[in-house]
Amino acid sequence: MQYVISFLEGIITFISPCLLPMLPIYISYFAGGGERSTGKTLKGALVFVTGFTIVFVILGALAGTVGSFLREYQTAVNIVSGLIVIVFGLNFLGVFNLNLFKGGHRAVNTDNTGFFSALLFGVVFSIGWTPCVGAFLGSALMLASQQGSVLVGTLMLLAYSLGLGVPFILSAVLIDKLKSAFDWIKRNYKVINIVSGSLLILIGILMAAGTLGRLLSLLS
């Protein structure tokens, strides 16, 4: 069940207000900046997703490693992790604004989209856009650290990366057909932020109380 939560957090990251509006630029990059070819665009999207997945999976392994060393302090880890995720949720709800999670509209060079440049772009995205994806990425990492297992932490961030990557890949191929869906999401950003923030707060409370792990084991 923890993998399902991580996957959903990846999907919500994709439709966040600072990421979705930039999608046409990314699609243009995947296509090489010229006329779109489905095959070329799909290849670029797959390599791009692989790039940020590598970074996120490494972070998941590190989170699991740290968690395994702190198992004897599990109660403290639960409380700190939960409080951090609650702060992320309150930020989503607009209770206060943390500039740390404000993404910028970075320029994207669409002239060179070879394999390694697309892979590097994915790696740079995972690092440079951390302020944009930080809330749900941070939540996934906090949840991974609670598991106290390198393997579980790695798999959880792989699930998060799939949740973020699959919509990227589908959008790269079907962007023209999905335009109305994207327009609907943009019109309802306020509701999406409320739901996203509430979900983060709920997860944070369960983490801090130490009940999330037991709940996930019951649902598994």
C-alpha positions, 0 to 999 in steps of 0.5 A, spaced: 500 500 500 505 504 501 507 503 493 500 506 491 501 512 496 508 513 493 505 512 486 499 517 487 504 522 490 507 522 483 501 523 479 499 529 484 506 532 483 505 532 475 498 536 475 501 541 480 500 548 478 508 549 477 509 543 473 503 542 468 503 549 465 510 547 463 508 541 459 508 544 452 515 546 453 517 539 455 514 536 449 517 541 444 524 538 447 522 531 446 520 532 439 527 536 438 524 543 437 521 542 431 515 538 428 513 533 432 514 525 431 510 520 435 516 516 435 522 521 437 517 524 442 516 518 445 523 516 445 525 523 448 520 522 454 522 515 456 529 517 456 527 524 460 523 520 465 529 515 466 534 520 468 529 523 473 528 516 476 535 514 477 536 520 481 529 519 485 531 512 486 538 513 489 534 518 494 529 513 496 535 508 497 539 513 501 532 515 505 531 507 507 538 507 509 538 513 514 531 510 516 535 503 518 540 506 522 535 510 526 530 504 527 531 505 535 529 512 535 523 510 531 518 514 535 522 520 534 523 519 526 515 518 526 514 525 529 519 529 525 517 526 519 510 527 520 511 534 522 515 535 516 509 532 511 504 536 515 508 543 514 508 541 506 500 540 506 499 547 510 503 550 505 499 547 499 493 549 503 496 556 503 496 557 510 503 560 509 507 560 503 514 557 503 519 560 497 522 553 498 517 550 494 516 555 489 518 553 482 520 557 477 519 557 469 526 555 467 528 556 460 529 549 456 533 549 450 530 545 445 535 544 440 539 538 442 535 532 444 540 526 443 539 520 448 545 523 453 542 530 453 535 527 454 538 523 460 541 529 463 535 533 462 531 528 466 537 528 471 537 536 471 529 536 472 530 532 478 535 537 481 533 544 479 525 543 479 526 540 487 522 546 489 516 545 484 516 537 486 518 538 493 512 537 497 510 530 495 517 528 493 519 530 501 513 526 503 515 520 499 522 520 502 519 521 509 515 515 508 521 511 505 525 513 511 520 510 516 520 503 513 527 502 515 529 498 509 534 500 503 530 496 498 523 498 500 525 505 500 528 504 493 522 501 491 517 506 494 521 512 490 521 508 484 513 507 484 513 515 485 517 516 479 512 511 475 507 516 478 510 522 475 513 519 469 507 515 466 503 521 465 509 525 462 510 519 457 502 519 455 502 526 455 508 526 450 504 521 445 497 524 446 498 531 448 493 534 442 487 529 445 489 531 452 488 538 451 481 539 454 483 534 460 489 539 462 484 545 461 480 542 466 485 541 471 488 548 470 481 551 472 480 547 478 487 548 481 484 551 487 480 544 489 486 540 487 491 544 492 486 543 497 485 536 496 492 535 495 494 539 501 489 535 506 492 528 503 499 531 505 496 533 512 492 526 513 499 522 511 503 527 516 498 526 522 498 518 521 506 518 520 507 522 527 502 518 530 506 512 528 499 509 525 501 509 518 505 503 518 500 499 521 494 501 517 499 500 511 500 493 513 493 491 514 491 494 507 497 490 504 
